[in-house]
């Protein structure tokens, strides 16, 4: 009788533990999807604003400061996204985003150098092309969600 009770208790604990694992996995999946969508949307938003910001920065010192701040914030955002926990099913998607992020980081560094040297901000940075690709990726992700 005691063996039966202990077996029942152990079975209950194992089921609850397994259930927690499933819940953690679901939570991780939802978190990844939400964070990725928000991240891609913020990059797309920056992509839509960047040409106007660059034009203003060429003639307005305050606009140049704002653009620098936005670029630095964008760089920080890229670095934070790299630390996101990725579920197994999304490894390929995350790898694509990581490749865009590497290009974006190099482009941001070049854009900051361009600002300091008084050149066209996004000249030779690859940022416009990367932003277009990210926008296309966001559209694909949005089509997957119901």
Helices and strands as residue ranges (DSSP letters): H 2-59, H 61-82, G 88-90, H 91-117, H 127-144
